């Protein structure tokens, strides 16, 4: 998940809760903060940073969605937490996410 300066507190919170409250209980959430964000969203992220399955990475520069999703993939793969099938499934999901983002579905 990527977070940006214009993201709205309520939507970020809803997104985080939606991911963490999945029926599949072994979910890890990787959040890439892409540049500066508002203080309300930062405070919200600070609340979740203490959860053992939430990983938050603050980046000073906004380098875009594709870069931050690739950063997350690199972190997950290097952690050794994915099989090849899971890796491909994630890449397909991320490709669809980027496409929907570019087509303004988000």
OpenMM code with the backbone's topology and positions (N, CA, C; nanometers):
from openmm import Vec3, app, unit

residues = "UNK UNK UNK UNK UNK UNK UNK UNK UNK UNK UNK UNK UNK UNK UNK UNK UNK UNK UNK UNK UNK UNK UNK UNK UNK UNK UNK UNK UNK UNK UNK UNK UNK UNK UNK UNK UNK UNK UNK UNK UNK UNK UNK UNK UNK UNK UNK UNK UNK UNK UNK UNK UNK UNK UNK UNK UNK UNK UNK UNK UNK UNK UNK UNK UNK UNK UNK UNK UNK UNK UNK UNK UNK UNK UNK UNK UNK UNK UNK UNK UNK UNK UNK UNK UNK UNK UNK UNK UNK UNK UNK UNK UNK UNK UNK UNK UNK UNK UNK UNK UNK UNK UNK UNK UNK UNK".split()
positions = [
    Vec3(0.0852, -0.1158, 0.0000),
    Vec3(0.0000, 0.0000, 0.0000),
    Vec3(0.0905, 0.1230, 0.0000),
    Vec3(0.0551, 0.2210, -0.0829),
    Vec3(0.1305, 0.3460, -0.0854),
    Vec3(0.0453, 0.4596, -0.0299),
    Vec3(0.1109, 0.5502, 0.0395),
    Vec3(0.0439, 0.6658, 0.0998),
    Vec3(0.1054, 0.7916, 0.0408),
    Vec3(0.0176, 0.8891, 0.0100),
    Vec3(0.0613, 1.0140, -0.0522),
    Vec3(0.0092, 1.1353, 0.0243),
    Vec3(0.0653, 1.2498, -0.0074),
    Vec3(0.0325, 1.3754, 0.0600),
    Vec3(-0.1170, 1.4066, 0.0561),
    Vec3(-0.1820, 1.3790, -0.0543),
    Vec3(-0.3235, 1.4144, -0.0687),
    Vec3(-0.4190, 1.3087, -0.0137),
    Vec3(-0.3665, 1.1977, 0.0387),
    Vec3(-0.4535, 1.0926, 0.0915),
    Vec3(-0.5303, 1.1432, 0.2140),
    Vec3(-0.6550, 1.1010, 0.2231),
    Vec3(-0.7460, 1.1458, 0.3282),
    Vec3(-0.7463, 1.0448, 0.4425),
    Vec3(-0.7359, 1.0968, 0.5632),
    Vec3(-0.7267, 1.0165, 0.6852),
    Vec3(-0.8296, 0.9038, 0.6876),
    Vec3(-0.9561, 0.9372, 0.6674),
    Vec3(-1.0645, 0.8387, 0.6775),
    Vec3(-1.0468, 0.7245, 0.5767),
    Vec3(-1.0033, 0.7582, 0.4556),
    Vec3(-0.9851, 0.6562, 0.3522),
    Vec3(-0.8643, 0.5681, 0.3811),
    Vec3(-0.7593, 0.6286, 0.4326),
    Vec3(-0.6400, 0.5503, 0.4683),
    Vec3(-0.6753, 0.4530, 0.5802),
    Vec3(-0.7456, 0.5028, 0.6810),
    Vec3(-0.7849, 0.4171, 0.7931),
    Vec3(-0.8750, 0.3035, 0.7449),
    Vec3(-0.9717, 0.3357, 0.6603),
    Vec3(-1.0617, 0.2338, 0.6061),
    Vec3(-0.9846, 0.1282, 0.5268),
    Vec3(-0.8868, 0.1714, 0.4482),
    Vec3(-0.8061, 0.0787, 0.3696),
    Vec3(-0.7245, -0.0141, 0.4593),
    Vec3(-0.6624, 0.0433, 0.5606),
    Vec3(-0.5812, -0.0366, 0.6529),
    Vec3(-0.6680, -0.1398, 0.7244),
    Vec3(-0.7818, -0.0952, 0.7763),
    Vec3(-0.8702, -0.1874, 0.8472),
    Vec3(-0.9233, -0.2962, 0.7551),
    Vec3(-0.9529, -0.2605, 0.6315),
    Vec3(-1.0019, -0.3587, 0.5354),
    Vec3(-0.8986, -0.4684, 0.5116),
    Vec3(-0.7735, -0.4300, 0.5003),
    Vec3(-0.6662, -0.5277, 0.4774),
    Vec3(-0.6431, -0.6128, 0.6022),
    Vec3(-0.6369, -0.5484, 0.7175),
    Vec3(-0.6048, -0.6218, 0.8405),
    Vec3(-0.7196, -0.7094, 0.8898),
    Vec3(-0.8427, -0.6783, 0.8506),
    Vec3(-0.9586, -0.7543, 0.8973),
    Vec3(-1.0035, -0.8614, 0.7982),
    Vec3(-0.9155, -0.9029, 0.7103),
    Vec3(-0.9475, -1.0095, 0.6164),
    Vec3(-0.9723, -1.1400, 0.6924),
    Vec3(-1.0522, -1.2277, 0.6348),
    Vec3(-1.0779, -1.3563, 0.7002),
    Vec3(-0.9514, -1.4431, 0.7047),
    Vec3(-0.8619, -1.4225, 0.6083),
    Vec3(-0.7324, -1.4891, 0.6111),
    Vec3(-0.6467, -1.4156, 0.7131),
    Vec3(-0.6083, -1.4829, 0.8200),
    Vec3(-0.5474, -1.4123, 0.9328),
    Vec3(-0.3957, -1.3998, 0.9295),
    Vec3(-0.3305, -1.4457, 0.8247),
    Vec3(-0.1845, -1.4333, 0.8165),
    Vec3(-0.1446, -1.3239, 0.7187),
    Vec3(-0.2047, -1.2091, 0.7321),
    Vec3(-0.1811, -1.0976, 0.6404),
    Vec3(-0.0737, -1.0058, 0.6974),
    Vec3(0.0255, -0.9771, 0.6152),
    Vec3(0.1234, -0.8740, 0.6473),
    Vec3(0.0913, -0.7535, 0.5602),
    Vec3(0.0972, -0.6366, 0.6198),
    Vec3(0.0684, -0.5132, 0.5466),
    Vec3(0.1968, -0.4316, 0.5354),
    Vec3(0.2346, -0.4042, 0.4115),
    Vec3(0.3515, -0.3208, 0.3836),
    Vec3(0.3016, -0.1874, 0.3322),
    Vec3(0.3412, -0.0808, 0.4010),
    Vec3(0.2979, 0.0538, 0.3641),
    Vec3(0.4197, 0.1356, 0.3268),
    Vec3(0.4161, 0.1927, 0.2066),
    Vec3(0.5219, 0.2815, 0.1602),
    Vec3(0.4664, 0.4243, 0.1627),
    Vec3(0.5258, 0.5094, 0.2445),
    Vec3(0.4882, 0.6502, 0.2485),
    Vec3(0.5753, 0.7214, 0.1462),
    Vec3(0.5104, 0.7723, 0.0424),
    Vec3(0.5817, 0.8286, -0.0722),
    Vec3(0.5899, 0.9806, -0.0610),
    Vec3(0.6889, 1.0286, 0.0132),
    Vec3(0.7069, 1.1725, 0.0323),
    Vec3(0.6359, 1.2215, 0.1573),
    Vec3(0.6197, 1.3526, 0.1649),
    Vec3(0.5533, 1.4143, 0.2804),
    Vec3(0.4061, 1.3767, 0.2844),
    Vec3(0.3538, 1.3621, 0.4068),
    Vec3(0.2108, 1.3378, 0.4264),
    Vec3(0.1618, 1.4287, 0.5377),
    Vec3(0.0279, 1.4428, 0.5487),
    Vec3(-0.0235, 1.5311, 0.6533),
    Vec3(-0.0109, 1.4638, 0.7899),
    Vec3(-0.0135, 1.5440, 0.8935),
    Vec3(0.0115, 1.4950, 1.0296),
    Vec3(-0.0932, 1.3953, 1.0776),
    Vec3(-0.2205, 1.4132, 1.0382),
    Vec3(-0.3251, 1.3198, 1.0809),
    Vec3(-0.2967, 1.1790, 1.0292),
    Vec3(-0.2584, 1.1688, 0.9031),
    Vec3(-0.2278, 1.0384, 0.8450),
    Vec3(-0.1016, 0.9813, 0.9089),
    Vec3(-0.0017, 1.0651, 0.9339),
    Vec3(0.1204, 1.0180, 1.0001),
    Vec3(0.0886, 0.9639, 1.1393),
    Vec3(0.0035, 1.0337, 1.2135),
    Vec3(-0.0354, 0.9858, 1.3466),
    Vec3(-0.1072, 0.8512, 1.3382),
    Vec3(-0.1923, 0.8354, 1.2382),
    Vec3(-0.2621, 0.7088, 1.2179),
    Vec3(-0.1619, 0.5962, 1.1908),
    Vec3(-0.0663, 0.6224, 1.1030),
    Vec3(0.0351, 0.5213, 1.0724),
    Vec3(0.1179, 0.4867, 1.1959),
    Vec3(0.1468, 0.5870, 1.2773),
    Vec3(0.2216, 0.5623, 1.4008),
    Vec3(0.1462, 0.4653, 1.4920),
    Vec3(0.0127, 0.4747, 1.4942),
    Vec3(-0.0680, 0.3837, 1.5755),
    Vec3(-0.0523, 0.2388, 1.5296),
    Vec3(-0.0453, 0.2186, 1.3994),
    Vec3(-0.0356, 0.0837, 1.3447),
    Vec3(0.1073, 0.0315, 1.3391),
    Vec3(0.2043, 0.1175, 1.3570),
    Vec3(0.3447, 0.0755, 1.3461),
    Vec3(0.3858, -0.0228, 1.4546),
    Vec3(0.3065, -0.0328, 1.5607),
    Vec3(0.3391, -0.1235, 1.6707),
    Vec3(0.2851, -0.2643, 1.6487),
    Vec3(0.2040, -0.2832, 1.5456),
    Vec3(0.1499, -0.4163, 1.5160),
    Vec3(0.2600, -0.5005, 1.4501),
    Vec3(0.2656, -0.6264, 1.4872),
    Vec3(0.3735, -0.7126, 1.4387),
    Vec3(0.3612, -0.7471, 1.2902),
    Vec3(0.2442, -0.7279, 1.2316),
    Vec3(0.2254, -0.7609, 1.0902),
    Vec3(0.2119, -0.6380, 1.0007),
    Vec3(0.2477, -0.5210, 1.0530),
    Vec3(0.2425, -0.3965, 0.9750),
    Vec3(0.3842, -0.3404, 0.9647),
    Vec3(0.4263, -0.3172, 0.8403),
    Vec3(0.5604, -0.2663, 0.8130),
    Vec3(0.5450, -0.1339, 0.7385),
    Vec3(0.5944, -0.0271, 0.7974),
    Vec3(0.5772, 0.1059, 0.7388),
    Vec3(0.7145, 0.1625, 0.7051),
    Vec3(0.7261, 0.2122, 0.5825),
    Vec3(0.8516, 0.2695, 0.5337),
    Vec3(0.8263, 0.4134, 0.4918),
    Vec3(0.8923, 0.5060, 0.5588),
    Vec3(0.8789, 0.6478, 0.5271),
    Vec3(0.9901, 0.6866, 0.4294),
    Vec3(0.9501, 0.7424, 0.3165),
    Vec3(1.0443, 0.7850, 0.2135),
    Vec3(1.0335, 0.9359, 0.1959),
    Vec3(1.1460, 1.0035, 0.1949),
    Vec3(1.1460, 1.1499, 0.1844),
    Vec3(1.0968, 1.1990, 0.0495),
    Vec3(1.1325, 1.1274, -0.0573),
    Vec3(1.0970, 1.1713, -0.1920),
    Vec3(0.9766, 1.0965, -0.2450),
    Vec3(0.8902, 1.1674, -0.3161),
    Vec3(0.7778, 1.1063, -0.3853),
    Vec3(0.8292, 1.0566, -0.5204),
    Vec3(0.8386, 0.9244, -0.5331),
    Vec3(0.8894, 0.8647, -0.6565),
    Vec3(0.7827, 0.7886, -0.7335),
    Vec3(0.6592, 0.7914, -0.6845),
    Vec3(0.5482, 0.7323, -0.7584),
    Vec3(0.5095, 0.5927, -0.7147),
    Vec3(0.3878, 0.5558, -0.7541),
    Vec3(0.3287, 0.4292, -0.7136),
    Vec3(0.4101, 0.3088, -0.7596),
    Vec3(0.4485, 0.3042, -0.8851),
    Vec3(0.5214, 0.1880, -0.9372),
    Vec3(0.6516, 0.1656, -0.8604),
    Vec3(0.7257, 0.2710, -0.8329),
    Vec3(0.8521, 0.2601, -0.7594),
    Vec3(0.8290, 0.2056, -0.6190),
    Vec3(0.7274, 0.2588, -0.5515),
    Vec3(0.7036, 0.2147, -0.4134),
    Vec3(0.6495, 0.0721, -0.4071),
    Vec3(0.5690, 0.0327, -0.5038),
    Vec3(0.5233, -0.1062, -0.5074),
    Vec3(0.6400, -0.1995, -0.5348),
    Vec3(0.7302, -0.1586, -0.6237),
    Vec3(0.8509, -0.2388, -0.6492),
    Vec3(0.9382, -0.2472, -0.5245),
    Vec3(0.9472, -0.1368, -0.4498),
    Vec3(1.0228, -0.1397, -0.3243),
    Vec3(0.9648, -0.2438, -0.2291),
    Vec3(0.8322, -0.2464, -0.2203),
    Vec3(0.7672, -0.3433, -0.1316),
    Vec3(0.7924, -0.4861, -0.1782),
    Vec3(0.7838, -0.5092, -0.3080),
    Vec3(0.8112, -0.6430, -0.3610),
    Vec3(0.9535, -0.6852, -0.3251),
    Vec3(1.0493, -0.5954, -0.3441),
    Vec3(1.1882, -0.6273, -0.3115),
    Vec3(1.2040, -0.6644, -0.1642),
    Vec3(1.1386, -0.5903, -0.0777),
    Vec3(1.1474, -0.6169, 0.0661),
    Vec3(1.0890, -0.7541, 0.0979),
    Vec3(0.9720, -0.7838, 0.0420),
    Vec3(0.9045, -0.9109, 0.0700),
    Vec3(0.9852, -1.0283, 0.0150),
    Vec3(1.0324, -1.0159, -0.1085),
    Vec3(1.1083, -1.1244, -0.1708),
    Vec3(1.2392, -1.1478, -0.0958),
    Vec3(1.3089, -1.0408, -0.0599),
    Vec3(1.4362, -1.0551, 0.0114),
    Vec3(1.4166, -1.1110, 0.1516),
    Vec3(1.2975, -1.0915, 0.2066),
    Vec3(1.2650, -1.1466, 0.3384),
    Vec3(1.2480, -1.2975, 0.3295),
    Vec3(1.2252, -1.3467, 0.2076),
    Vec3(1.2087, -1.4902, 0.1881),
    Vec3(1.0697, -1.5393, 0.2217),
    Vec3(0.9751, -1.4486, 0.2217),
    Vec3(0.8409, -1.4844, 0.2638),
    Vec3(0.7463, -1.5223, 0.1523),
    Vec3(0.7958, -1.5454, 0.0300),
    Vec3(0.7048, -1.5749, -0.0790),
    Vec3(0.7545, -1.6903, -0.1639),
    Vec3(0.6587, -1.7707, -0.2090),
    Vec3(0.6901, -1.8721, -0.3083),
    Vec3(0.6848, -1.8059, -0.4457),
    Vec3(0.7311, -1.8750, -0.5469),
    Vec3(0.7277, -1.8199, -0.6823),
    Vec3(0.5841, -1.7904, -0.7255),
    Vec3(0.4904, -1.8793, -0.6943),
    Vec3(0.3502, -1.8564, -0.7295),
    Vec3(0.2961, -1.7323, -0.6592),
    Vec3(0.3286, -1.7145, -0.5323),
    Vec3(0.2842, -1.5951, -0.4601),
    Vec3(0.3452, -1.4688, -0.5204),
    Vec3(0.4715, -1.4794, -0.5612),
    Vec3(0.5380, -1.3657, -0.6247),
    Vec3(0.4658, -1.3241, -0.7524),
    Vec3(0.4329, -1.4211, -0.8373),
    Vec3(0.3633, -1.3907, -0.9626),
    Vec3(0.2231, -1.3374, -0.9361),
    Vec3(0.1547, -1.3932, -0.8381),
    Vec3(0.0204, -1.3447, -0.8028),
    Vec3(0.0283, -1.1997, -0.7574),
    Vec3(0.1271, -1.1676, -0.6761),
    Vec3(0.1445, -1.0308, -0.6300),
    Vec3(0.1758, -0.9379, -0.7461),
    Vec3(0.2611, -0.9794, -0.8364),
    Vec3(0.2954, -0.8947, -0.9505),
    Vec3(0.1737, -0.8670, -1.0384),
    Vec3(0.0901, -0.9683, -1.0589),
    Vec3(-0.0315, -0.9482, -1.1376),
    Vec3(-0.1248, -0.8518, -1.0660),
    Vec3(-0.1417, -0.8703, -0.9362),
    Vec3(-0.2263, -0.7792, -0.8577),
    Vec3(-0.1747, -0.6360, -0.8657),
    Vec3(-0.0447, -0.6193, -0.8513),
    Vec3(0.0131, -0.4850, -0.8552),
    Vec3(-0.0007, -0.4229, -0.9941),
    Vec3(0.0137, -0.5024, -1.0980),
    Vec3(-0.0042, -0.4505, -1.2334),
    Vec3(-0.1472, -0.4014, -1.2524),
    Vec3(-0.2438, -0.4769, -1.2031),
    Vec3(-0.3840, -0.4345, -1.2117),
    Vec3(-0.4061, -0.3081, -1.1299),
    Vec3(-0.3450, -0.3005, -1.0114),
    Vec3(-0.3585, -0.1823, -0.9266),
    Vec3(-0.3049, -0.0583, -0.9967),
    Vec3(-0.1866, -0.0698, -1.0573),
    Vec3(-0.1277, 0.0439, -1.1289),
    Vec3(-0.2168, 0.0844, -1.2456),
    Vec3(-0.2687, -0.0122, -1.3192),
    Vec3(-0.3569, 0.0171, -1.4317),
    Vec3(-0.4831, 0.0893, -1.3839),
    Vec3(-0.5449, 0.0408, -1.2785),
    Vec3(-0.6660, 0.1047, -1.2264),
    Vec3(-0.6358, 0.2458, -1.1755),
    Vec3(-0.5190, 0.2627, -1.1138),
    Vec3(-0.4780, 0.3940, -1.0658),
    Vec3(-0.4639, 0.4915, -1.1826),
    Vec3(-0.4010, 0.4442, -1.2890),
    Vec3(-0.3809, 0.5303, -1.4074),
    Vec3(-0.5123, 0.5615, -1.4772),
    Vec3(-0.6088, 0.4720, -1.4682),
    Vec3(-0.7386, 0.4954, -1.5293),
    Vec3(-0.8350, 0.5663, -1.4356),
    Vec3(-0.7814, 0.6105, -1.3198),
    Vec3(-0.8574, 0.6877, -1.2210),
    Vec3(-0.9716, 0.6092, -1.1577),
    Vec3(-0.9539, 0.4802, -1.1354),
    Vec3(-1.0529, 0.4012, -1.0635),
    Vec3(-1.0349, 0.4138, -0.9139),
    Vec3(-0.9229, 0.4705, -0.8692),
    Vec3(-0.8988, 0.4910, -0.7258),
    Vec3(-0.9130, 0.6369, -0.6965),
] * unit.nanometer
topology = app.Topology()
chain = topology.addChain("A")
for resn in residues:
    res = topology.addResidue(resn, chain)
    for name in ("N", "CA", "C"):
        topology.addAtom(name, app.Element.getBySymbol(name[0]), res)
